[in-house]
Amino acid sequence: MTIHNFFRSGTSHRLRIALNLKEIEYEYVAVDLRTEAHLGAAFKAVNPQQLVPALVDGDLTLIQSPAIIEWLEERHPAPALLPSDPDDRARVRAMAAIVGCDVHPINNRRILEYLRKTLGCDEAAVLAWCNTWITAGFDALETMLAADTRRGSFCFGNAPSLADVYLVPQVESARRFNVDLTPYPNIVAVDRACAELEAFRLAAPGVQPDAPGASPPEQDLYRHEQQQRRQT
């Protein structure tokens, strides 16, 4: 598989986490949003929407991270990112959707660029915009996590789920936009638990090949270890 993505993109980040959790090897193709490489003809031929990520598997090209991750879950069901019980699956999907539907889409790069370039907002206004919608989503998530008496170290149970796949990149984004995370101890605890897992660490923006100061050999070592585990 090949993924066309950008190191700092939250949707790309969540896809990398899902691939790593499922121990799926992939080739990393960087699409530099800073230079608007995604708006060029070459990437438009891959994804007509000109957004990252895009996943290419042979003759198949998939776009939109929710669709790609659902496809991964169906094609590579172990380890599962969704619980077996329908009620629990709905709960995990709802937590993921708070981020994927209500927070990230209105805080992504093209929206912020519109605020800056078309509406003339300064950086203080842009940060206030981001803070408003991130805290609204985190208020709801924090309440859900606090109320779940069965929860372990993660958003649901004792293993990472689709909810964690979505939450961790949003926490990364919140820190980048200077959101105060003090009111969200459960979210911070989940993020800390995920950070202890190699699949999350190796998906982090700062260690991707196109990130400033990145260490690609660490990525290569991780993929080599995954391949060795499958062979044994």
KAHUMO-V392441 format. One record per residue. N is the residue number from 1. RES is the residue in one small letter. SS is DSSP state (hx for helix, st for strand, lp for the rest). PHI is phi in degrees with one decimal (999 if undefined). D_CENTER is the distance of its C-alpha to the mean C-alpha in whole Angstrom. Layout:
n=N res=RES ss=SS phi=PHI d_center=D_CENTER
n=N res=RES ss=SS phi=PHI d_center=D_CENTER
//
This chain:
n=1 res=m ss=lp phi=999 d_center=18
n=2 res=t ss=st phi=-123.5 d_center=17
n=3 res=i ss=st phi=-116.5 d_center=13
n=4 res=h ss=st phi=-94.7 d_center=14
n=5 res=n ss=st phi=-155.6 d_center=11
n=6 res=f ss=lp phi=-126.9 d_center=11
n=7 res=f ss=lp phi=-56.1 d_center=10
n=8 res=r ss=lp phi=-96.9 d_center=10
n=9 res=s ss=lp phi=-70.5 d_center=8
n=10 res=g ss=hx phi=-64.3 d_center=5
n=11 res=t ss=hx phi=-69.3 d_center=5
n=12 res=s ss=hx phi=-65.7 d_center=6
n=13 res=h ss=hx phi=-59.0 d_center=4
n=14 res=r ss=hx phi=-66.3 d_center=2
n=15 res=l ss=hx phi=-66.6 d_center=6
n=16 res=r ss=hx phi=-61.2 d_center=7
n=17 res=i ss=hx phi=-60.4 d_center=7
n=18 res=a ss=hx phi=-60.8 d_center=8
n=19 res=l ss=hx phi=-62.4 d_center=11
n=20 res=n ss=hx phi=-67.0 d_center=12
n=21 res=l ss=hx phi=-61.3 d_center=12
n=22 res=k ss=lp phi=-88.8 d_center=14
n=23 res=e ss=lp phi=56.6 d_center=16
n=24 res=i ss=lp phi=-102.2 d_center=16
n=25 res=e ss=lp phi=-73.4 d_center=17
n=26 res=y ss=lp phi=-151.5 d_center=16
n=27 res=e ss=st phi=-92.6 d_center=17
n=28 res=y ss=st phi=-95.9 d_center=15
n=29 res=v ss=st phi=-115.7 d_center=16
n=30 res=a ss=st phi=-81.5 d_center=16
n=31 res=v ss=lp phi=-119.6 d_center=16
n=32 res=d ss=lp phi=-80.6 d_center=17
n=33 res=l ss=hx phi=-68.5 d_center=16
n=34 res=r ss=hx phi=-64.5 d_center=19
n=35 res=t ss=hx phi=-100.7 d_center=21
n=36 res=e ss=lp phi=59.4 d_center=20
n=37 res=a ss=hx phi=-62.5 d_center=20
n=38 res=h ss=hx phi=-68.3 d_center=18
n=39 res=l ss=hx phi=-91.8 d_center=21
n=40 res=g ss=lp phi=-79.5 d_center=24
n=41 res=a ss=hx phi=-64.2 d_center=26
n=42 res=a ss=hx phi=-62.8 d_center=24
n=43 res=f ss=hx phi=-78.2 d_center=21
n=44 res=k ss=hx phi=-61.5 d_center=22
n=45 res=a ss=lp phi=-68.6 d_center=24
n=46 res=v ss=lp phi=-85.1 d_center=20
n=47 res=n ss=lp phi=-133.1 d_center=19
n=48 res=p ss=lp phi=-63.3 d_center=21
n=49 res=q ss=lp phi=-80.5 d_center=19
n=50 res=q ss=lp phi=61.3 d_center=18
n=51 res=l ss=lp phi=-125.0 d_center=14
n=52 res=v ss=lp phi=-102.1 d_center=11
n=53 res=p ss=lp phi=-92.1 d_center=10
n=54 res=a ss=st phi=-133.2 d_center=13
n=55 res=l ss=st phi=-115.5 d_center=14
n=56 res=v ss=st phi=-116.4 d_center=18
n=57 res=d ss=st phi=-130.6 d_center=20
n=58 res=g ss=lp phi=65.8 d_center=23
n=59 res=d ss=lp phi=-88.0 d_center=25
n=60 res=l ss=st phi=-97.5 d_center=22
n=61 res=t ss=st phi=-121.8 d_center=19
n=62 res=l ss=st phi=-117.2 d_center=16
n=63 res=i ss=st phi=-127.4 d_center=14
n=64 res=q ss=lp phi=71.4 d_center=12
n=65 res=s ss=hx phi=-56.2 d_center=8
n=66 res=p ss=hx phi=-60.6 d_center=10
n=67 res=a ss=hx phi=-66.7 d_center=13
n=68 res=i ss=hx phi=-65.5 d_center=12
n=69 res=i ss=hx phi=-68.6 d_center=10
n=70 res=e ss=hx phi=-63.2 d_center=13
n=71 res=w ss=hx phi=-62.1 d_center=16
n=72 res=l ss=hx phi=-59.8 d_center=14
n=73 res=e ss=hx phi=-63.1 d_center=15
n=74 res=e ss=hx phi=-79.0 d_center=19
n=75 res=r ss=hx phi=-84.2 d_center=19
n=76 res=h ss=lp phi=-132.9 d_center=18
n=77 res=p ss=lp phi=-70.7 d_center=19
n=78 res=a ss=lp phi=-120.2 d_center=19
n=79 res=p ss=lp phi=-71.2 d_center=18
n=80 res=a ss=lp phi=-73.4 d_center=17
n=81 res=l ss=lp phi=-98.0 d_center=14
n=82 res=l ss=lp phi=-127.1 d_center=16
n=83 res=p ss=lp phi=-68.2 d_center=19
n=84 res=s ss=lp phi=-77.7 d_center=22
n=85 res=d ss=lp phi=-74.6 d_center=24
n=86 res=p ss=hx phi=-57.7 d_center=24
n=87 res=d ss=hx phi=-66.0 d_center=24
n=88 res=d ss=hx phi=-68.6 d_center=21
n=89 res=r ss=hx phi=-61.5 d_center=19
n=90 res=a ss=hx phi=-63.8 d_center=19
n=91 res=r ss=hx phi=-65.3 d_center=18
n=92 res=v ss=hx phi=-64.7 d_center=15
n=93 res=r ss=hx phi=-61.9 d_center=14
n=94 res=a ss=hx phi=-64.1 d_center=16
n=95 res=m ss=hx phi=-63.1 d_center=13
n=96 res=a ss=hx phi=-63.5 d_center=10
n=97 res=a ss=hx phi=-70.1 d_center=12
n=98 res=i ss=hx phi=-56.3 d_center=13
n=99 res=v ss=hx phi=-76.4 d_center=10
n=100 res=g ss=hx phi=-69.7 d_center=9
n=101 res=c ss=hx phi=-107.3 d_center=13
n=102 res=d ss=hx phi=-111.6 d_center=14
n=103 res=v ss=hx phi=-111.2 d_center=12
n=104 res=h ss=hx phi=-59.9 d_center=10
n=105 res=p ss=hx phi=-59.3 d_center=12
n=106 res=i ss=hx phi=-95.3 d_center=15
n=107 res=n ss=lp phi=-120.9 d_center=14
n=108 res=n ss=lp phi=-79.7 d_center=12
n=109 res=r ss=hx phi=-60.0 d_center=14
n=110 res=r ss=hx phi=-68.4 d_center=17
n=111 res=i ss=hx phi=-68.9 d_center=18
n=112 res=l ss=hx phi=-66.4 d_center=18
n=113 res=e ss=hx phi=-66.1 d_center=20
n=114 res=y ss=hx phi=-65.9 d_center=22
n=115 res=l ss=hx phi=-60.3 d_center=23
n=116 res=r ss=hx phi=-72.9 d_center=24
n=117 res=k ss=hx phi=-87.1 d_center=26
n=118 res=t ss=lp phi=-94.3 d_center=27
n=119 res=l ss=lp phi=-93.2 d_center=28
n=120 res=g ss=lp phi=72.5 d_center=29
n=121 res=c ss=lp phi=-73.5 d_center=27
n=122 res=d ss=lp phi=-84.2 d_center=27
n=123 res=e ss=hx phi=-65.1 d_center=24
n=124 res=a ss=hx phi=-63.9 d_center=25
n=125 res=a ss=hx phi=-69.0 d_center=25
n=126 res=v ss=hx phi=-64.9 d_center=21
n=127 res=l ss=hx phi=-63.8 d_center=20
n=128 res=a ss=hx phi=-64.4 d_center=22
n=129 res=w ss=hx phi=-58.5 d_center=20
n=130 res=c ss=hx phi=-60.4 d_center=17
n=131 res=n ss=hx phi=-59.9 d_center=18
n=132 res=t ss=hx phi=-58.7 d_center=20
n=133 res=w ss=hx phi=-82.5 d_center=17
n=134 res=i ss=hx phi=-67.4 d_center=15
n=135 res=t ss=hx phi=-67.4 d_center=18
n=136 res=a ss=hx phi=-61.1 d_center=19
n=137 res=g ss=hx phi=-68.4 d_center=15
n=138 res=f ss=hx phi=-68.2 d_center=16
n=139 res=d ss=hx phi=-58.2 d_center=19
n=140 res=a ss=hx phi=-69.2 d_center=19
n=141 res=l ss=hx phi=-63.4 d_center=16
n=142 res=e ss=hx phi=-60.3 d_center=18
n=143 res=t ss=hx phi=-63.5 d_center=21
n=144 res=m ss=hx phi=-64.7 d_center=20
n=145 res=l ss=hx phi=-65.4 d_center=19
n=146 res=a ss=hx phi=-65.6 d_center=22
n=147 res=a ss=hx phi=-84.5 d_center=24
n=148 res=d ss=lp phi=-87.2 d_center=23
n=149 res=t ss=lp phi=-74.4 d_center=26
n=150 res=r ss=lp phi=-92.8 d_center=25
n=151 res=r ss=lp phi=-70.2 d_center=21
n=152 res=g ss=lp phi=-96.2 d_center=21
n=153 res=s ss=lp phi=-85.8 d_center=19
n=154 res=f ss=lp phi=-113.9 d_center=15
n=155 res=c ss=lp phi=-62.9 d_center=15
n=156 res=f ss=lp phi=-145.1 d_center=17
n=157 res=g ss=lp phi=67.9 d_center=20
n=158 res=n ss=lp phi=-116.2 d_center=20
n=159 res=a ss=lp phi=-144.3 d_center=17
n=160 res=p ss=lp phi=-61.9 d_center=13
n=161 res=s ss=lp phi=-129.8 d_center=12
n=162 res=l ss=hx phi=-56.5 d_center=10
n=163 res=a ss=hx phi=-62.5 d_center=10
n=164 res=d ss=hx phi=-68.0 d_center=9
n=165 res=v ss=hx phi=-57.4 d_center=6
n=166 res=y ss=hx phi=-82.8 d_center=5
n=167 res=l ss=hx phi=-68.8 d_center=7
n=168 res=v ss=hx phi=-58.8 d_center=7
n=169 res=p ss=hx phi=-61.8 d_center=5
n=170 res=q ss=hx phi=-72.4 d_center=7
n=171 res=v ss=hx phi=-64.9 d_center=10
n=172 res=e ss=hx phi=-57.2 d_center=9
n=173 res=s ss=hx phi=-65.0 d_center=10
n=174 res=a ss=hx phi=-59.4 d_center=13
n=175 res=r ss=hx phi=-65.5 d_center=14
n=176 res=r ss=hx phi=-65.7 d_center=14
n=177 res=f ss=lp phi=-95.6 d_center=16
n=178 res=n ss=lp phi=60.2 d_center=18
n=179 res=v ss=lp phi=-78.2 d_center=18
n=180 res=d ss=lp phi=-73.9 d_center=20
n=181 res=l ss=lp phi=-94.0 d_center=18
n=182 res=t ss=lp phi=-55.3 d_center=22
n=183 res=p ss=lp phi=-73.0 d_center=22
n=184 res=y ss=lp phi=-125.5 d_center=19
n=185 res=p ss=hx phi=-63.0 d_center=20
n=186 res=n ss=hx phi=-70.8 d_center=19
n=187 res=i ss=hx phi=-62.9 d_center=15
n=188 res=v ss=hx phi=-63.0 d_center=16
n=189 res=a ss=hx phi=-66.1 d_center=17
n=190 res=v ss=hx phi=-63.7 d_center=14
n=191 res=d ss=hx phi=-60.4 d_center=12
n=192 res=r ss=hx phi=-66.3 d_center=15
n=193 res=a ss=hx phi=-64.8 d_center=16
n=194 res=c ss=hx phi=-65.5 d_center=12
n=195 res=a ss=hx phi=-64.0 d_center=13
n=196 res=e ss=lp phi=-80.1 d_center=16
n=197 res=l ss=lp phi=-95.9 d_center=15
n=198 res=e ss=hx phi=-60.3 d_center=15
n=199 res=a ss=hx phi=-59.8 d_center=12
n=200 res=f ss=hx phi=-78.4 d_center=10
n=201 res=r ss=hx phi=-60.7 d_center=12
n=202 res=l ss=lp phi=-78.4 d_center=12
n=203 res=a ss=lp phi=-95.3 d_center=9
n=204 res=a ss=lp phi=-61.2 d_center=9
n=205 res=p ss=hx phi=-54.2 d_center=10
n=206 res=g ss=hx phi=-67.4 d_center=13
n=207 res=v ss=hx phi=-108.3 d_center=14
n=208 res=q ss=lp phi=-78.1 d_center=13
n=209 res=p ss=lp phi=-57.9 d_center=17
n=210 res=d ss=lp phi=-95.3 d_center=16
n=211 res=a ss=lp phi=-83.8 d_center=16
n=212 res=p ss=lp phi=-58.4 d_center=19
n=213 res=g ss=lp phi=72.3 d_center=21
n=214 res=a ss=lp phi=-69.8 d_center=18
n=215 res=s ss=lp phi=-123.0 d_center=20
n=216 res=p ss=hx phi=-53.3 d_center=19
n=217 res=p ss=hx phi=-56.1 d_center=22
n=218 res=e ss=hx phi=-64.0 d_center=20
n=219 res=q ss=hx phi=-63.3 d_center=17
n=220 res=d ss=hx phi=-61.5 d_center=20
n=221 res=l ss=hx phi=-64.1 d_center=22
n=222 res=y ss=hx phi=-59.6 d_center=19
n=223 res=r ss=hx phi=-66.3 d_center=19
n=224 res=h ss=hx phi=-63.8 d_center=23
n=225 res=e ss=hx phi=-64.1 d_center=23
n=226 res=q ss=hx phi=-63.1 d_center=21
n=227 res=q ss=hx phi=-63.8 d_center=23
n=228 res=q ss=hx phi=-62.8 d_center=26
n=229 res=r ss=hx phi=-64.0 d_center=25
n=230 res=r ss=hx phi=-66.4 d_center=25
n=231 res=q ss=hx phi=-72.5 d_center=28
n=232 res=t ss=lp phi=-99.9 d_center=30
//
